[in-house]
């Protein structure tokens, strides 16, 4: 169904779409994450898509085919989980949950939309479901440590080298579950498989990839550009929208520890910490772990308390899984006339013209400005407003505003303007904002070493010919941080061009 549309249509998260596309395009050109550009995301989250780009597919088809390939990889893994540990009904249920997460065309939540944003989070949850169920549940028949270990090793390879947050969060609970069950051989096999994946990636990407990966993770952990992806931890635990999920987890541990299965209760408690941490780190704070918790509880016992907790858990997360489940159908019936190619011109248009964004979102450029009153009657409101100091650069006060919609349209406009001004041919630009992939829309060259998403530091700045300062950035804190770092270097930049959308400076 996803392929039947003849292209990939997205109606939300255009910035994330550009981020994903830039990483895939740069990897397809031979660049390697961490070594050639900064990102905290591991290579396995993108390599399936890159593989299909290498085979000649457009970026839209490559994303859809990559999802199918990952789903096919998971099929035998899920089959083994169901065959060895679950009843037939629960096995089909778990299979459905894992396939829904892998093949969805939205990240989750209860808002119907089409977005490939954070696809790696969905894939990571799918692998985590498989690994955790194998580690925590006793097999129905004779155990097969080799097969268990291989499946967990493949799953954790993706977690560690795709979205390491999941690997760090779930290793303690999985290790404790295996140790309590005496599954040392399975643990050793899983560790060996992860090591083999690491060796293979080292051969492809080089030894330098690992210290660079660690450095990228350390950079993101230390920056205050984006301290969290959603709500704060207290809100995640206790706010009205989340408190029932927290209560289900807490009561599950209590029910298990008070005689039903105390060792399993300890495992659930350890895994619960990781589940909350992963949810805290993911945009949308979607507690997909509630479905996993329901399966784990029902697989251990079917007491009235357990059934009640499982029902509540499924009810809480049901809207998110329903949204993901129907997203391919939502994609299929999307009105094509309301969308336009993401790359209708530029270097990617011919090969990668099969990804489309909503026209009204691409071309309707909305900027958010604080109100400034000039009249004597209302001037006092300017003094009462609690605003941060206006951003400055080279003695000039910059507008205090944020671009909230129209990122695609602005990217096209800036790239075309630079082309018409004769400033782009063979040149590269460092953008004082979260995103800077203008090279995908015009004649600019990719900036060597620049991060597809700004997390901190001027990585790639020394390789750029220009500094481009957006008038209204998508992330004002990123612009402020970048310009402060540039000024701290003591460089004096020459202004080359000034428009309503940007100021362009030549680097010394």
Buried (B, 14 or more C-beta within 10 A) or exposed (E): EBEEBEBBBBBBBBBBBBBBBBBBBBBBEEBBBBBBBBBBBBBBBBBBBBBBBEEEBBBBBBBBBBBBBBBEBBEEBBEBBBBBBBEEEBBEBBBEBBBBBBBBBBBBBEEEBBBBBBBBBBBBBBBBBBBBBBBBBEBEEEBBBEBBBBBBBBBBBBBBBBBBBBBBBBBBBBBBBBEBBEBEBBBBBBBEBBEEBBEEBEEEBEEEBBEBBEEBBEBBEEBEBBEEBBBEEEBBBEEEEBEBBBEBBEBBBBBBBEEBBEEBBBBBBBBBBBBBBBBBBBBBBBBBBBBBBBBBBBBBBEEEBBBEBBEBBBEBBEBBBEBBBBBBEBBBEBEEEBBBBBBBBBBBBEBBBBBBBBBEBBBEBEBEEEEEEEEEEEEEEEEEEEEEEEBEBBEEEBBBBBBEBBBBBBBBBBBBBBBEEEBBEEBBBBBBBBBBBBBBBBBBBBBBBBBBBBBBBBBBBEBBBBBBBBBBBBBBBBBBBBBEBBBEEEEEBEEBBEEEBBBBBBBE
